Amino acid sequence: MDLILAFELMMLVTSACAGLMSGWLWWHSRYQQSLAGLAGFGAMMALWCLGHVFVIHDQPQLGRYLLLANPLMPTFFLHFALRFVEQDKVKAPWLSWARRHIGWLYFLTALVVLLSWSLDAGDVLQSIALGQVFVFHSYGFLNLLYTVTLGILAHAVLWFGWRYHQGNKKRSIVAMFLAGGWGLLLATPVVFPSFGLDWFPYPMLLLPSYPVLLVYGVVRYQMLAVNALANRALLWLVMSLLLLLLMALVSSVFGQLGMRALASVPGWQLWLYSSLVLLLTAACYRPVARLAERLIYPGATLDQTLINTWRQQLSLCQNWSGLSEKAAQLLSAALKQKVQVELPLASGGPAIDSQLKIRCYPQSGRWQVELLGWDDMTPGIRLVAQVFGSLLGSSCELLAQSLQLAEAEKQQLAQQHLVEMGALAASMAHELRNPLNIISMASAGVDAELRSHIQLQLKRADRLISDMLVYSGRLQLQYNQIELEPLLQSLLQQFDWQQVKLELNIPSGLMLRVDQHRVQQVFLNLFDNANAFLRNQADATLRVEVAIKGDFIRVWVHNNGPALDPSLTTEQLFRPFISKRSGGSGLGLAIVKRIMDAHQGQISFRTDLGWPVSFELLFPKDIPDV
């Protein structure tokens, strides 16, 4: 191919690329205003390349106007750089001032261009390398110097922004610097004729890459769609180069085999025809791929829109039951038949009568998906189920992480609330005990009966204050080994049981590793509650029995006192200030639950053990050191 024709072709390709990029950037500048300046840069570059084409085609005056308008390119780029780097973290008064007065720079640039057009700034001369070329002289060098100065200023602004920005913004600036260096290397030969160097500008044959790389460097970290487009473009370029090498090899082989007709076909024609075939293949790829997918996977109706809808709907679920129901609903609607989704943590969902099941469960830190009952389904339907199962597994993992974070935050808030409540309770206890002490001392002068009544109420108030301090304070456990049976015997002796029958069924020598003081408080509260209801009841019995099952030591405290109100749920029973006992503080069972939780144990109220009132305490056999 003739070198002049190659140069002209590359200038046209560069102009087309820059023009298309300019239009695309202008369209997206509605959302990112800084792209408007870059769109203007691309438009001027497209006109500048056309100027070279007009010079070659003997249109010197039009070509001269377009080439001498080149100062507009760095002006637009400087405007883009000012808007691109300016944001809240870049505090530079001169930067804001320059952006606000950018109109004066456009005015100055227009003045330089008009002067270059009206004065003796350049001519079109004959060249051995390109036939006709534009050369700068006289005022044209002022035009060129002004252009270079604006380019340096634009990159200085980018360098200033690079020092302050982080992340994608900083990477975009680095990409612009690299693309700018590449563009400078490619465009430098344009001034060779102005210095008497009649050389062919080989680097300018690669000029189409400059606007593409520049724009891609700017927006690749901002718009994901651009990266997908770049991926397809790079694939097309690589395939074209491979095709070019293949055509050269085929032409050489045909010549060796005596097929002169094929060997004499110009290489550029072979490459052009092959490129058209490649374009046609690329255009037919998607329809053919969809047809092949329908043939191999009949019944499959997967597309990106459906997958995005699934992902969005599954991500909105905030609990396991909701995720299970939504997943079953989505997949059943897609396949037009009932599908059951089983999650190990989901409960209370509607039962679905279906042989098709998707089971999702955690294993070794990852969520596994298992398809049950799909063997008789067509490959297309199984493909839909597999893709949906993959999305469901990812959604389960995200939901588990979300719930863990929510639980951690809840515990942190609860801990903070307990600290605040403890400080408030300590302050209130101090303020209440002072007047109670005064009342106690003042009651010394009254008659014995009234003094006894006052002292009884003072003890009740003091106990309420003590219970409030225990419940609201932070539990610091000090573990040690204690034998359970002697401990319970000593605690039972502290109460006036009157005619209550006491029974202990505890293995001899059974040891617990607990905080002795806190566990004493647990059993004291339980015994105190039982004593309050059993003392005046005939045939009253309190029974404590112990069994070791699994990883827990289970302690049951039974009594045949009055049954609890059926309206009082187990959850309500262990809340503070829920008391059915006359004279009780309402904190006894709440304190018991706090102590058991601190021991990593449990307490529950049971009605299925044959006693009107039964409390079950679970102590872990092995408690780690704290």
LINLIN-V353731 format. One record per pair of residues at least 6 apart in sequence whose ideal C-beta (glycine too) atoms are under 7 Angstrom apart, sorted by the first residue. I is the first residue (numbers start at 1). J is the second residue. Records with the same first field share a line. If there is no record, write none. Layout:
I: J, J
//
This chain:
1: 268
3: 200
4: 56, 130, 131
6: 205
7: 130, 204, 205
8: 53, 56
10: 204, 205, 207, 208
11: 49, 52, 53
12: 53
13: 208
14: 49, 207, 208, 211
15: 46, 49, 50
17: 208, 211, 212
18: 42, 45, 46, 49, 211
19: 43, 46
21: 42, 211, 215
22: 39, 42, 43, 46
25: 35, 38, 39, 42, 215
26: 36, 39
28: 35
29: 35, 36, 39
33: 83
34: 80, 83, 84
37: 76, 77, 79, 80, 83
38: 80, 215, 218
40: 76
41: 73, 76, 77, 80
42: 211
44: 69, 72, 73, 76
45: 73, 211
47: 66, 69
48: 66, 67, 70, 73
50: 66
51: 63, 66, 67
52: 63
54: 62, 63, 66
55: 63, 124, 132, 133, 134
56: 130, 131, 132
58: 132
60: 124
63: 124, 134
64: 122, 124, 134
65: 117
67: 134
68: 113, 116, 117, 121, 122, 143
69: 113
70: 147
71: 109, 112, 113, 143, 146, 147, 150
72: 109, 113
74: 147, 150, 151, 154
75: 105, 106, 109, 150
77: 154
78: 150, 153, 154, 157
79: 102
81: 154, 157, 158
82: 95, 98, 99, 102, 157
83: 99
85: 157, 158, 160, 161, 165
86: 95, 96, 99
89: 164
90: 161, 164
112: 143, 146
115: 139
116: 139, 140, 143
119: 139
120: 138, 139
121: 136, 138, 139, 140, 143
122: 134, 135, 136, 137, 140
123: 135
124: 132, 134
125: 133, 135, 193
126: 132
127: 133, 193, 198
128: 198
129: 198, 199, 200
130: 200
133: 193
135: 193, 194
136: 144, 191, 194
137: 194
155: 177, 180
158: 173, 176, 177
161: 173
162: 170, 173, 174
165: 173
168: 221, 222
171: 221
172: 217, 218, 221
175: 217
176: 214, 217, 218
178: 217
179: 210, 213, 214, 217
182: 210, 213
183: 210, 214
185: 203
186: 203, 204, 206, 207, 210
187: 204, 207
189: 199, 201, 203, 204
190: 201, 204
192: 199, 201
216: 226, 230
219: 226
220: 226, 227, 230
239: 278
240: 275, 278
243: 271, 274, 275, 278
244: 271
247: 267, 270, 271, 274
248: 267
251: 263, 267, 270
254: 262, 263
255: 263
293: 300
296: 379
297: 379, 380, 383
298: 378, 380
299: 378, 380, 381
300: 380, 383, 384
302: 383, 384, 387
306: 334
307: 387
310: 330, 388, 391
311: 391
313: 326, 330
314: 323, 326, 327, 391, 392, 395
315: 395, 398
317: 323, 326, 399
320: 343, 345, 346
321: 346, 347, 348, 349
323: 343, 346, 395, 399
324: 341, 343, 346, 349
325: 349
327: 341, 392
328: 339, 340, 341, 352
331: 339, 388
332: 338, 339
334: 384
335: 381, 384
337: 356
338: 352, 353, 354
339: 354, 356, 358
340: 352, 354, 356, 357
341: 358
342: 357, 359
343: 360, 396
344: 361
355: 373
356: 373, 374
357: 372, 373
358: 369, 371, 385, 389, 392
359: 370, 372
360: 367, 369, 392, 393, 396
361: 368
367: 393, 396, 397
369: 389, 390, 392, 393
371: 385, 389
374: 382, 385
418: 472, 474
421: 472
422: 472, 473, 474
425: 468, 469, 472
426: 469
429: 465, 468, 469
432: 465
433: 465
436: 458, 461, 462
439: 454, 458
440: 458
443: 451, 454, 455
460: 583
463: 585
464: 585
467: 585, 587, 588, 591
468: 587
470: 591
471: 576, 587, 590, 591, 594
475: 518, 594, 595, 598
477: 515, 518, 598, 599, 626
478: 515
479: 513, 514, 515, 623
480: 516
481: 511, 513
482: 511, 512, 514, 516
483: 509, 510, 511
484: 506, 510, 512, 546
485: 504, 506, 508, 510
487: 520
488: 504, 523, 544
491: 520, 523, 524, 527
492: 502, 527
495: 527, 531
497: 531
498: 535
499: 540
500: 534, 535, 540, 542
501: 540, 541
502: 542
503: 541, 543
504: 544
505: 545
506: 544, 546
507: 546
510: 546
512: 553, 619
513: 623
514: 599, 619
518: 595
521: 591, 595
522: 592, 595, 596
525: 588, 589, 591, 592
526: 557, 592, 615
528: 588
529: 581, 588
530: 542, 559, 561
532: 581
533: 561, 562
534: 540, 542, 559, 561
537: 561
540: 560, 561
541: 559, 560
542: 559
543: 558
544: 555, 557
545: 556
546: 553, 554, 555
547: 554
551: 620, 621
552: 618, 619, 620, 621
553: 619, 621
554: 616, 618
555: 617, 619
556: 609, 614, 616
557: 615
558: 609, 611, 613, 614
559: 611, 613
560: 611, 612
561: 612, 613
562: 612
563: 612, 613
564: 613
565: 580
570: 604, 605
572: 578
573: 589, 605
574: 589, 590, 593
575: 590
576: 586, 587, 590
577: 586, 587
578: 586
579: 585, 586
592: 603
593: 603
596: 602, 603, 617
599: 619, 623
600: 620, 623
601: 617, 618, 619, 620
602: 618
603: 615, 616, 617
604: 616
605: 615
606: 614, 616
//
